[in-house]
């Protein structure tokens, strides 16, 4: 389906790589963790650039899910919206425009969740912000936010859609799996903290 291809192409928008090249004259994937995502952008490019990447990556996940509105209302469903969101995350993980070397998809997933359930997404984002301010470790903040998502859906909003709840649990599991190296570094006390100002790169 054409919309799924468009969702993948939206997800492939490699903002962290492009901002790194255009503004800092570097390939973000050659620095820090080597990932082309908001977490590594915060670490390598600094807070301002990292925030911009976070916002842009979130928007592309949100926009991909909202492609559902190009279908007739009787063909719209949560399953199709999840499929569009999945394709955008797939595009972020394997971006067409920059050699299929992407990031972990956390910000894009956030955009997907905002489009699906804005209330739970915003509460999870608050968890992310709280952990980031207290720990200054993006990986810890991302995992805490992901783990909180199904709890918000079940206990705060009493979400009736089993599909959405299963999806939120899958997100939590996926985030833990994609951050397994970060977990190892955390256990070793080696995980880096983000700076509150732009970080220069030689």
C-alpha positions as CSV (number, residue, x, y, z in Angstrom):
1,X,0.0,0.0,0.0
2,X,1.2,3.5,-1.0
3,X,0.7,4.9,2.5
4,X,3.0,2.4,4.1
5,X,5.7,3.3,1.6
6,X,5.2,7.0,2.4
7,X,5.3,6.2,6.2
8,X,8.7,4.4,5.7
9,X,10.0,7.4,3.7
10,X,8.9,9.7,6.4
11,X,10.7,7.6,9.0
12,X,13.8,7.6,6.8
13,X,14.2,11.4,7.2
14,X,17.6,11.3,8.9
15,X,17.5,14.6,10.7
16,X,20.4,13.8,13.2
17,X,22.7,12.9,10.3
18,X,21.8,15.9,8.2
19,X,22.0,18.4,11.1
20,X,25.4,16.9,12.1
21,X,26.6,17.4,8.5
22,X,25.1,20.8,7.8
23,X,25.8,22.5,11.2
24,X,28.8,20.6,12.7
25,X,30.4,19.2,9.5
26,X,30.5,15.7,10.9
27,X,28.7,12.4,10.5
28,X,27.0,11.7,13.9
29,X,27.4,8.0,13.3
30,X,31.2,8.3,13.6
31,X,30.9,9.7,17.1
32,X,29.5,8.7,20.4
33,X,27.5,5.5,20.3
34,X,27.4,5.6,16.5
35,X,23.6,5.8,16.4
36,X,21.8,8.3,14.2
37,X,19.2,9.3,16.7
38,X,18.3,11.9,19.3
39,X,20.2,10.2,22.2
40,X,23.5,10.4,20.3
41,X,22.7,13.9,19.1
42,X,22.3,15.0,22.7
43,X,25.6,13.3,23.6
44,X,27.7,14.5,20.7
45,X,26.0,17.7,19.3
46,X,24.7,19.1,22.6
47,X,21.3,20.0,24.1
48,X,20.1,22.4,21.5
49,X,20.8,20.2,18.5
50,X,19.6,17.1,20.4
51,X,16.3,18.8,21.2
52,X,15.8,19.8,17.6
53,X,16.5,16.2,16.5
54,X,14.1,14.9,19.1
55,X,11.3,17.2,17.9
56,X,11.8,16.5,14.2
57,X,12.0,12.7,14.8
58,X,8.9,12.8,16.9
59,X,7.0,14.8,14.2
60,X,7.8,12.2,11.5
61,X,6.4,9.3,13.6
62,X,3.3,11.4,14.4
63,X,2.8,12.4,10.7
64,X,3.2,8.7,9.6
65,X,0.3,7.6,11.8
66,X,-1.8,10.5,10.7
67,X,-1.6,9.3,7.1
68,X,-4.5,7.1,8.1
69,X,-6.8,10.2,7.4
70,X,-6.1,9.7,3.6
71,X,-8.2,6.5,3.8
72,X,-12.0,6.5,4.0
73,X,-13.2,6.6,7.6
74,X,-14.7,3.1,7.3
75,X,-11.2,1.7,6.5
76,X,-9.5,3.4,9.4
77,X,-8.4,1.2,12.3
78,X,-6.0,1.0,15.2
79,X,-4.2,-1.9,13.5
80,X,-3.6,0.2,10.3
81,X,-2.4,3.1,12.4
82,X,0.0,0.8,14.2
83,X,1.2,-0.5,10.8
84,X,1.9,3.0,9.6
85,X,3.7,3.8,12.8
86,X,5.8,0.6,12.5
87,X,6.8,1.6,9.0
88,X,8.0,5.0,10.2
89,X,10.1,3.4,13.0
90,X,11.5,0.9,10.4
91,X,12.5,3.8,8.3
92,X,14.3,5.4,11.2
93,X,16.1,2.2,12.0
94,X,17.0,1.6,8.4
95,X,16.9,5.0,6.7
96,X,16.9,4.9,2.9
97,X,18.6,8.3,2.4
98,X,21.7,7.6,4.5
99,X,22.8,4.1,3.7
100,X,20.3,2.3,6.0
101,X,22.3,3.2,9.2
102,X,19.8,4.8,11.6
103,X,19.1,5.2,15.3
104,X,17.0,3.3,17.9
105,X,13.7,4.9,17.0
106,X,12.8,6.2,20.5
107,X,11.7,9.7,19.4
108,X,9.9,8.3,16.3
109,X,8.1,5.9,18.6
110,X,7.1,8.8,20.8
111,X,5.5,10.5,17.8
112,X,3.6,7.3,17.0
113,X,2.3,7.0,20.5
114,X,1.3,10.7,20.6
115,X,-0.8,10.1,17.5
116,X,-2.4,7.0,19.0
117,X,-2.9,8.2,22.6
118,X,-1.8,11.7,23.3
119,X,-2.6,11.6,27.1
120,X,-0.5,8.5,27.8
121,X,2.3,9.8,25.5
122,X,2.5,13.2,27.3
123,X,2.7,11.5,30.7
124,X,5.4,9.2,29.5
125,X,7.2,12.3,28.1
126,X,6.9,13.9,31.5
127,X,8.6,10.7,33.0
128,X,11.4,11.1,30.4
129,X,11.9,14.8,31.2
130,X,11.9,14.1,35.0
131,X,14.5,11.3,34.6
132,X,16.6,13.4,32.2
133,X,16.7,16.3,34.6
134,X,17.6,14.1,37.6
135,X,20.1,11.7,35.9
136,X,21.1,13.5,32.7
137,X,21.2,10.1,31.1
138,X,19.1,9.8,28.0
139,X,19.1,6.0,27.9
140,X,17.7,5.8,31.4
141,X,15.1,8.4,30.7
142,X,14.0,6.6,27.5
143,X,13.7,3.2,29.2
144,X,11.7,4.7,32.1
145,X,9.3,6.5,29.8
146,X,8.8,3.4,27.7
147,X,8.1,1.2,30.8
148,X,5.7,3.8,32.1
149,X,3.6,3.8,28.9
150,X,1.5,0.6,29.5
151,X,1.0,1.5,33.1
152,X,-0.5,4.9,32.1
153,X,-2.8,3.2,29.6
154,X,-4.0,0.5,31.9
155,X,-4.2,2.3,35.3
156,X,-4.6,6.0,34.4
157,X,-6.8,5.8,31.3
158,X,-8.2,2.3,31.6
159,X,-7.7,1.9,27.8
160,X,-10.2,-0.5,26.4
161,X,-8.2,-1.4,23.3
162,X,-6.2,-4.6,23.9
163,X,-4.3,-4.1,20.7
164,X,-3.0,-0.7,21.9
165,X,-2.1,-2.1,25.3
166,X,-0.2,-5.0,23.7
167,X,1.6,-2.5,21.5
168,X,2.6,-0.4,24.5
169,X,4.1,-3.5,26.1
170,X,5.9,-4.4,22.9
171,X,7.3,-0.8,22.9
172,X,8.6,-1.3,26.4
173,X,10.3,-4.6,25.5
174,X,11.7,-3.2,22.3
175,X,13.2,-0.2,24.1
176,X,14.9,-2.5,26.6
177,X,16.3,-4.7,23.8
178,X,17.6,-1.8,21.8
179,X,19.2,-0.4,24.9
180,X,20.9,-3.6,26.1
181,X,24.4,-2.1,25.5
182,X,23.4,1.0,27.4
183,X,22.2,-1.3,30.3
184,X,25.6,-2.9,30.3
185,X,27.4,0.5,30.5
186,X,25.0,1.6,33.2
187,X,25.9,-1.5,35.3
188,X,29.6,-0.7,34.8
189,X,29.1,3.0,35.6
190,X,30.3,4.0,32.1
191,X,27.1,5.5,30.6
192,X,27.7,9.1,29.6
193,X,25.6,12.0,30.8
194,X,24.4,14.8,28.5
195,X,25.7,18.3,28.8
196,X,23.6,21.4,29.3
197,X,25.4,23.3,26.7
198,X,26.6,22.6,23.2
199,X,29.5,20.1,23.0
200,X,32.3,20.9,20.5
201,X,33.6,18.1,18.4
202,X,37.2,18.0,17.1
